[in-house]
Amino acid sequence: MARKQQTASPVDKVWKRFLKTRKVADRNHLVVNYAHLVHAHAARLSRRLPAQITYDEICSAAFDGLIEAVEAYDPRHKAKFETFCQQRISGAVMDWLRSLDPQSRTVRTFEKRRLKAKEMLDTENSRPPTATEVANRMGVDVQRYEDLSRLSQLGKEVHFSAMESDDGARTRGPSRSWDVRDTHSVDPALSTSRQLLTEHISKGLAREERLILVLYYYEELTMAEIGTVLNLSESRVSQIHKDILQRLRQRFGSSLAEELAA
């Protein structure tokens, strides 16, 4: 009995037509067909990133990668489109996340070298290294090292004007007439006070170090997940975390440093 010839699926027909004519309508049809890959990737990533980065924003960046994948795909390379597409989607999202970093390439490169030098010195000396030791290991002038360190530690300022009344005195509790208390909600003052405490404790830390604190203690990511987000190994994330806690204990004492993990 002769084997029946397998008929091409509707998507295969669109692919064949698009690869031949490159019509935008066919490309858009394929993007819609594979949109579920974008939503799945965004759903996984949104659980790992800070709350300021929304699911819709991740989807927007991921769709750029999907469109690029459809336009660049060549079935002659024998790779399945789904596999090829995942790489392009992931790359597009990571490029977008990097674009959110306001620091210059020089500062980011310096920060990576600084963290590597600190990790090596910490391992060699069994203690956190001084700024001069790190600068010498990097082969950088101490003044240049301090200047770049200050640039890498720049962050957003926290303003307290919204917490003050018209006469400049701080208010205690909901004193404004338009405030409506929700007895079933958690007091936002608790999360705000913890956020302020964290910002106070983490002042002076590098951007990557602050991000590790946020992802570990607020987003409750594992060391491995943080490594995936920051493109670091799990062991390096763990070492940076250990170094942070040691420095916090030296600056504030054990009791205050442990507030972060409370």
C-alpha positions in Angstrom: 0.0 0.0 0.0 1.5 3.3 -1.1 2.2 5.9 1.7 0.0 8.9 1.6 1.8 12.1 0.8 1.8 14.4 3.8 0.0 17.7 3.1 1.6 21.0 4.1 0.0 22.8 7.0 -1.3 26.4 6.6 1.7 27.8 8.4 4.1 25.9 6.1 2.3 27.4 3.1 2.7 30.9 4.6 6.4 30.2 5.3 7.0 29.0 1.7 5.3 32.1 0.3 7.0 34.5 2.6 10.5 33.0 1.9 9.8 33.6 -1.7 8.1 37.0 -1.8 9.0 38.6 1.5 5.6 40.2 1.8 4.9 42.1 5.0 1.4 40.6 5.3 2.9 37.1 5.3 5.5 38.1 7.9 2.8 39.5 10.1 0.8 36.3 9.8 3.8 34.3 11.0 4.4 36.7 13.9 0.8 36.3 15.1 1.1 32.5 14.7 4.2 32.4 17.0 3.1 35.1 19.4 2.6 32.4 22.1 6.4 32.1 22.3 6.7 35.8 23.2 4.0 35.6 25.9 5.6 32.5 27.4 9.1 34.1 27.6 7.6 37.4 29.0 5.7 35.4 31.7 8.8 33.6 32.8 11.0 36.7 32.9 8.4 39.0 34.6 8.5 36.8 37.7 12.3 37.3 38.0 12.7 41.0 37.3 11.8 44.0 39.6 8.2 45.1 39.7 9.1 48.3 37.8 9.6 46.3 34.6 6.1 45.2 33.4 5.0 42.2 31.5 3.8 44.4 28.6 7.2 46.1 28.3 8.9 42.7 28.1 6.4 41.6 25.5 7.1 44.7 23.4 10.8 44.0 23.4 10.3 40.3 22.8 8.1 41.0 19.7 11.0 42.9 18.2 13.0 39.7 18.5 10.2 37.6 17.0 9.9 39.9 14.0 13.7 39.8 13.5 13.7 36.0 13.8 11.0 35.6 11.1 12.9 37.9 8.8 16.2 36.2 9.4 15.2 32.6 9.4 16.6 30.3 6.8 15.2 26.7 6.9 18.2 25.5 4.9 20.3 25.7 8.2 18.1 22.7 9.4 17.3 24.5 12.8 13.7 24.4 13.9 12.2 27.9 13.9 11.1 27.7 17.5 14.7 27.1 18.6 16.0 29.8 16.4 13.3 32.2 17.5 13.9 31.7 21.3 17.4 32.9 20.9 16.4 36.0 19.1 13.6 36.8 21.5 15.9 36.4 24.5 18.6 38.5 22.9 16.2 41.3 22.1 14.9 41.4 25.6 18.4 41.4 27.1 19.4 44.3 24.7 16.4 46.2 25.9 17.2 45.6 29.6 20.7 46.8 29.0 19.4 50.0 27.3 17.6 50.9 30.6 21.0 51.2 32.3 21.8 54.9 32.4 25.5 54.4 33.0 28.0 54.7 30.2 29.9 51.8 28.7 33.1 53.0 30.4 31.5 52.9 33.8 29.9 49.5 33.2 33.2 48.1 32.0 34.9 49.5 35.0 32.3 48.1 37.4 32.7 44.6 35.9 36.5 44.8 36.3 36.2 46.2 39.8 33.9 43.4 41.0 36.2 40.7 39.5 39.3 42.3 41.2 37.5 42.5 44.5 36.4 38.9 44.3 39.9 37.7 43.6 41.4 39.8 46.4 38.7 38.7 48.8 39.5 35.1 48.0 43.3 35.6 48.3 43.2 37.6 51.6 40.1 36.2 53.2 38.8 39.7 53.9 37.2 42.6 51.9 40.0 44.5 50.0 40.5 48.2 50.4 39.9 50.7 47.5 43.7 51.1 47.1 44.2 47.4 46.8 41.5 47.0 44.2 42.8 50.0 42.2 46.3 48.5 42.2 45.0 45.1 41.1 43.2 46.8 38.2 46.2 48.9 37.3 44.2 52.1 37.7 45.2 55.3 39.3 43.6 55.7 42.8 42.0 59.0 41.9 40.6 57.6 38.7 39.3 54.6 40.6 37.5 56.8 43.1 36.0 59.0 40.3 34.7 56.0 38.4 33.4 54.4 41.6 31.4 57.5 42.4 29.9 57.5 38.9 28.9 53.8 39.2 27.2 54.5 42.6 24.9 57.2 41.3 21.3 56.3 41.8 17.9 57.9 42.1 17.3 60.4 44.9 14.5 59.9 47.4 12.4 63.1 48.0 10.4 63.5 51.2 8.3 66.5 50.1 5.2 64.3 49.7 5.5 63.3 53.3 5.4 66.8 54.7 2.5 69.1 55.3 2.2 72.7 53.9 4.0 74.2 57.0 6.9 71.8 56.5 6.1 69.5 59.5 5.9 65.8 58.9 2.4 64.3 59.1 1.7 61.2 61.2 -0.9 58.9 59.7 -3.7 59.8 57.2 -4.5 63.4 58.2 -5.7 64.6 54.8 -9.5 64.8 54.2 -9.4 62.9 50.9 -7.6 59.8 52.4 -9.8 56.7 52.8 -8.4 54.0 55.0 -8.7 50.4 53.8 -8.9 48.3 56.9 -8.1 45.1 54.9 -4.9 46.3 53.3 -1.4 46.2 54.6 -0.1 49.5 55.9 2.0 50.9 53.1 4.2 52.6 55.7 5.7 49.2 56.5 6.9 48.6 53.0 8.0 52.2 52.6 10.0 52.2 55.9 11.7 49.0 54.8 12.5 50.4 51.4 14.0 53.5 53.0 16.0 51.4 55.4 17.3 49.3 52.5 18.3 52.4 50.5 20.1 53.7 53.6 21.9 50.5 54.1 22.8 50.0 50.5 24.0 53.6 50.0 27.5 53.4 48.6 27.1 49.9 47.0 27.6 49.5 43.3 24.6 49.2 41.1 25.0 45.5 40.5 25.4 44.9 44.3 22.2 46.9 45.0 20.3 44.9 42.3 21.4 41.6 44.0 20.0 42.8 47.3 16.7 43.8 45.7 16.3 40.5 43.7 17.3 38.3 46.6 15.4 40.0 49.5 12.5 41.6 47.8 11.8 39.5 44.6 12.9 36.3 46.5 14.9 35.0 43.5 17.5 32.3 44.1 21.2 32.9 43.5 20.9 30.9 40.3 18.0 33.0 39.0 19.8 36.2 39.9 22.9 34.9 38.0 20.7 34.4 34.9 19.3 37.9 35.1 22.7 39.5 35.6 24.6 37.1 33.3 26.8 35.9 36.2 27.5 32.5 37.6 25.7 31.3 40.7 28.9 31.1 42.7 29.9 34.7 41.8 26.5 36.0 42.9 26.9 34.1 46.2 30.4 35.6 46.7 29.2 39.1 45.9 26.3 38.7 48.4 28.7 37.4 51.1 31.0 40.4 50.5 28.0 42.8 50.8 27.0 41.4 54.1 30.5 41.6 55.5 30.8 45.2 54.5 27.4 46.1 56.0 28.4 44.4 59.3 31.6 46.5 59.4 29.7 49.7 58.7 26.6 49.2 60.9 27.2 46.3 63.1 25.4 42.9 63.0 22.0 44.1 64.3 21.4 46.7 61.6 22.8 44.6 58.8 20.5 41.8 59.6 17.5 44.1 59.2 17.8 43.5 55.5 17.0 39.9 55.8 14.3 40.3 58.5 
